[in-house]
């Protein structure tokens, strides 16, 4: 039996997910798993961390500067387009070297057998995502696939909430901010630019808003677990030698070392 680390964190929703090993029955203590959202680089494929150094070198920015924030801060559309093409060129080269994460195919086959929906929320552009899916997961359905063109990107929760809404997962707002109401609200956030990540969308009490509390976000970065937590999803960290400091982060609900470690968790309803 492979080892995984279950770390109890403050609950986003009061109930755990019901075990997938038996038919779902409504229970106050166990809710239905509505779907799983995955990051791409470092999650579905092994990390290609060298890309980020190459991107920053190409853009002339320091390690502490967020790459996408820098691109969107450039003054003209031409400058932004040029910078984005520099990034894409590095990603196009790297995608030929993608290596599937251990346990990738087994986990996806399990989710497909159980009828669990799968989505993607990534800061990559679409070519590396499509390349990975065609090479390793042909025939396995993912959707929606939220890529770099969707704004604001992670760590904003908007991409995960968009997936929840697309799957018809809604609840009544209590008047809080940070839960996109509709495609129109999403366009408003996108048009607001990079700062939209910190400008949460207000709602009115009783509005139908996206509900991600029945979802799991699986990723390998602080952006992944922050976006998942802010969206209201449970978060799973795929740990590696670089991100081990996130294992004890307040936004991390579960730590796994292989993707297919998640199978045992879902079978037994341990998350």
C-alpha positions as CSV (number, residue, x, y, z in Angstrom):
1,X,0.0,0.0,0.0
2,X,1.4,3.4,-1.0
3,X,1.7,6.0,1.7
4,X,0.0,9.3,1.6
5,X,-0.4,12.0,4.2
6,X,-3.8,13.0,5.4
7,X,-3.6,16.4,7.1
8,X,-6.8,17.7,8.7
9,X,-7.3,21.3,8.0
10,X,-10.2,23.7,8.7
11,X,-13.1,22.3,6.7
12,X,-14.4,24.3,3.7
13,X,-17.6,22.3,3.9
14,X,-18.7,20.3,7.0
15,X,-18.9,17.0,5.3
16,X,-16.3,14.7,3.8
17,X,-16.9,13.1,0.4
18,X,-18.8,9.9,0.3
19,X,-16.7,6.8,-0.5
20,X,-16.8,6.0,-4.2
21,X,-16.5,2.3,-3.4
22,X,-20.3,2.1,-2.9
23,X,-23.4,3.7,-4.3
24,X,-23.9,7.3,-3.1
25,X,-26.7,7.8,-0.5
26,X,-27.4,11.3,0.8
27,X,-25.8,11.7,4.2
28,X,-25.4,14.8,6.4
29,X,-21.8,13.7,7.1
30,X,-20.8,12.7,3.6
31,X,-21.4,14.7,0.4
32,X,-21.2,13.6,-3.2
33,X,-18.0,14.3,-5.1
34,X,-19.0,16.4,-8.1
35,X,-15.7,16.5,-9.9
36,X,-11.9,16.8,-9.8
37,X,-9.9,19.8,-11.3
38,X,-6.3,19.3,-12.2
39,X,-3.3,21.6,-12.8
40,X,-1.1,20.6,-15.7
41,X,2.7,21.2,-15.4
42,X,4.0,19.5,-12.2
43,X,0.6,17.7,-11.8
44,X,-0.5,15.8,-14.9
45,X,3.1,15.8,-16.1
46,X,6.4,15.9,-14.2
47,X,7.6,19.4,-13.4
48,X,9.5,21.4,-16.0
49,X,10.8,24.0,-13.6
50,X,13.6,25.1,-15.9
51,X,11.0,26.8,-18.1
52,X,10.3,29.5,-15.5
53,X,14.0,30.6,-15.3
54,X,14.1,30.6,-19.1
55,X,10.9,32.7,-19.3
56,X,12.2,35.2,-16.8
57,X,15.5,35.5,-18.6
58,X,13.7,36.1,-21.9
59,X,11.6,38.8,-20.3
60,X,14.4,40.3,-18.2
61,X,12.6,40.0,-14.9
62,X,13.7,38.7,-11.5
63,X,12.7,35.4,-9.8
64,X,10.3,37.1,-7.5
65,X,8.2,38.7,-10.3
66,X,5.1,36.8,-11.4
67,X,5.5,36.1,-15.1
68,X,1.9,36.7,-16.2
69,X,1.5,39.8,-14.0
70,X,4.6,41.2,-15.7
71,X,3.2,40.5,-19.2
72,X,-0.2,42.0,-18.4
73,X,1.5,45.1,-16.9
74,X,3.2,46.0,-20.2
75,X,1.9,49.2,-21.6
76,X,0.9,48.3,-25.2
77,X,-0.9,45.3,-26.8
78,X,2.1,44.8,-29.0
79,X,4.5,44.6,-26.1
80,X,2.2,42.1,-24.4
81,X,1.9,40.0,-27.5
82,X,5.6,39.9,-28.0
83,X,6.3,38.9,-24.4
84,X,3.6,36.2,-24.5
85,X,5.1,34.8,-27.7
86,X,8.5,34.5,-26.0
87,X,6.8,32.5,-23.2
88,X,4.9,30.3,-25.7
89,X,8.1,29.5,-27.6
90,X,9.7,28.2,-24.5
91,X,6.6,26.1,-23.7
92,X,6.4,24.7,-27.2
93,X,10.0,23.5,-27.0
94,X,9.4,22.0,-23.5
95,X,6.1,20.2,-24.4
96,X,8.1,17.8,-26.5
97,X,9.8,16.7,-23.4
98,X,6.7,16.2,-21.2
99,X,6.8,13.1,-19.0
100,X,3.6,11.7,-17.5
101,X,3.3,11.8,-13.7
102,X,3.5,8.3,-12.1
103,X,-0.1,7.0,-11.7
104,X,-1.6,9.4,-14.2
105,X,-3.3,6.9,-16.5
106,X,-4.4,4.7,-13.6
107,X,-6.1,7.6,-11.8
108,X,-7.9,8.9,-14.9
109,X,-9.1,5.4,-15.8
110,X,-10.5,5.1,-12.2
111,X,-12.3,8.5,-12.4
112,X,-13.7,7.6,-15.8
113,X,-14.9,4.2,-14.5
114,X,-16.6,6.0,-11.5
115,X,-18.2,8.6,-13.8
116,X,-16.4,11.5,-12.0
117,X,-16.1,14.7,-14.1
118,X,-12.6,16.0,-14.8
119,X,-11.6,19.6,-15.5
120,X,-8.3,21.4,-16.0
121,X,-7.3,24.8,-14.6
122,X,-3.8,25.9,-15.6
123,X,-1.6,28.9,-16.3
124,X,-0.2,27.2,-19.4
125,X,-1.5,28.0,-22.9
126,X,-3.5,25.5,-24.8
127,X,-0.8,23.8,-27.0
128,X,1.1,22.1,-24.1
129,X,-2.2,21.0,-22.5
130,X,-3.5,19.5,-25.8
131,X,-0.1,17.8,-26.4
132,X,-0.1,16.1,-23.0
133,X,-3.7,14.9,-23.4
134,X,-3.1,13.5,-26.8
135,X,0.1,11.8,-25.8
136,X,-1.0,10.2,-22.5
137,X,-4.7,10.5,-22.1
138,X,-6.3,10.1,-25.5
139,X,-10.0,9.2,-25.1
140,X,-10.2,10.5,-21.5
141,X,-12.6,13.5,-21.4
142,X,-11.7,16.8,-19.7
143,X,-13.9,19.8,-19.7
144,X,-13.9,22.7,-19.2
145,X,-10.2,23.2,-19.8
146,X,-9.3,26.6,-18.4
147,X,-6.0,27.9,-19.8
148,X,-4.0,31.1,-19.8
149,X,-6.5,32.9,-21.9
150,X,-8.9,32.8,-19.0
151,X,-8.4,35.8,-16.7
152,X,-7.8,36.3,-13.8
153,X,-5.5,33.3,-13.5
154,X,-4.7,31.2,-10.4
155,X,-4.3,32.0,-7.5
156,X,-7.6,33.7,-8.2
157,X,-10.5,31.2,-7.8
158,X,-12.3,32.4,-10.9
159,X,-11.2,29.5,-13.1
160,X,-12.3,26.8,-10.7
161,X,-15.6,28.6,-10.1
162,X,-16.1,28.8,-13.9
163,X,-15.7,25.0,-14.1
164,X,-18.2,24.6,-11.2
165,X,-20.7,26.8,-12.9
166,X,-20.2,25.0,-16.2
167,X,-21.1,21.8,-14.4
168,X,-24.3,23.3,-13.1
169,X,-23.0,23.5,-9.5
170,X,-24.7,26.5,-8.0
171,X,-25.9,27.8,-4.6
172,X,-27.6,30.9,-3.2
173,X,-25.2,33.7,-2.3
174,X,-25.3,35.0,1.2
175,X,-24.1,38.4,-0.1
176,X,-20.3,37.7,0.0
177,X,-17.8,38.7,-2.6
178,X,-15.5,36.6,-4.7
179,X,-18.0,34.3,-6.5
180,X,-18.5,35.1,-10.2
181,X,-22.2,35.3,-11.1
182,X,-22.1,34.7,-14.8
183,X,-20.2,34.9,-18.0
184,X,-20.8,38.7,-17.9
185,X,-19.2,39.0,-14.5
186,X,-16.3,36.9,-15.7
187,X,-15.8,39.2,-18.7
188,X,-15.9,42.2,-16.3
189,X,-13.1,40.6,-14.2
190,X,-11.0,39.8,-17.3
191,X,-11.4,43.4,-18.7
192,X,-10.3,44.8,-15.3
193,X,-6.8,43.5,-16.0
194,X,-4.2,41.9,-13.6
195,X,-5.5,43.6,-10.5
196,X,-8.8,41.7,-10.9
197,X,-7.3,38.9,-8.9
198,X,-7.6,41.1,-5.8
199,X,-10.9,42.8,-6.8
200,X,-13.6,40.2,-5.7
201,X,-16.9,40.4,-7.5
202,X,-19.7,41.4,-5.1
203,X,-23.0,39.5,-5.1
204,X,-26.5,40.0,-3.7
205,X,-28.1,37.7,-1.2
206,X,-30.0,35.0,-3.0
207,X,-28.1,35.3,-6.3
208,X,-27.2,32.0,-7.9
209,X,-23.4,31.7,-7.7
210,X,-20.9,29.0,-8.6
211,X,-20.4,26.4,-5.8
212,X,-17.1,24.5,-5.8
213,X,-17.5,22.9,-2.4
214,X,-18.2,19.5,-4.1
215,X,-14.9,19.7,-6.0
216,X,-11.3,18.7,-5.4
217,X,-8.4,20.8,-6.8
218,X,-5.2,18.8,-7.4
219,X,-2.0,20.7,-8.0
220,X,1.6,21.2,-7.1
221,X,1.9,24.9,-6.4
222,X,0.9,27.6,-4.0
223,X,-1.3,29.1,-6.8
224,X,-3.2,25.7,-7.1
225,X,-3.9,25.2,-3.4
226,X,-4.7,28.9,-2.9
227,X,-7.1,29.0,-5.8
228,X,-8.8,25.8,-4.6
229,X,-9.2,27.0,-1.1
230,X,-10.5,30.4,-2.2
231,X,-13.0,28.7,-4.5
232,X,-14.3,26.5,-1.6
233,X,-12.9,23.2,-3.0
234,X,-10.9,20.6,-1.1
235,X,-7.2,20.8,-2.0
236,X,-4.7,18.0,-2.8
237,X,-1.0,18.7,-3.1
238,X,1.1,16.4,-5.3
239,X,4.3,16.7,-3.4
240,X,7.8,16.8,-4.9
241,X,11.3,17.8,-3.8
242,X,10.6,21.4,-4.6
243,X,7.2,22.0,-3.0
244,X,7.5,20.1,0.3
245,X,7.1,23.3,2.3
246,X,3.5,23.4,1.1
247,X,2.7,20.1,2.7
248,X,1.9,21.9,6.0
249,X,0.4,25.0,4.4
250,X,-3.0,26.1,5.8
251,X,-4.6,25.7,2.3
252,X,-3.5,22.1,1.9
253,X,-6.1,19.4,2.9
254,X,-4.3,16.3,1.6
255,X,-0.8,15.4,0.4
256,X,0.0,12.6,-2.0
257,X,3.2,11.5,-3.6
258,X,1.7,9.8,-6.7
259,X,-1.5,10.7,-8.6
260,X,-2.9,7.2,-8.1
261,X,-2.6,7.6,-4.3
262,X,-5.8,9.5,-4.6
263,X,-7.7,6.4,-5.6
264,X,-7.5,4.9,-2.1
265,X,-8.6,8.2,-0.6
266,X,-11.6,8.5,-2.8
267,X,-12.6,4.8,-2.5
268,X,-12.7,5.2,1.3
269,X,-14.0,8.7,1.6
270,X,-11.0,10.0,3.5
271,X,-11.2,13.6,2.2
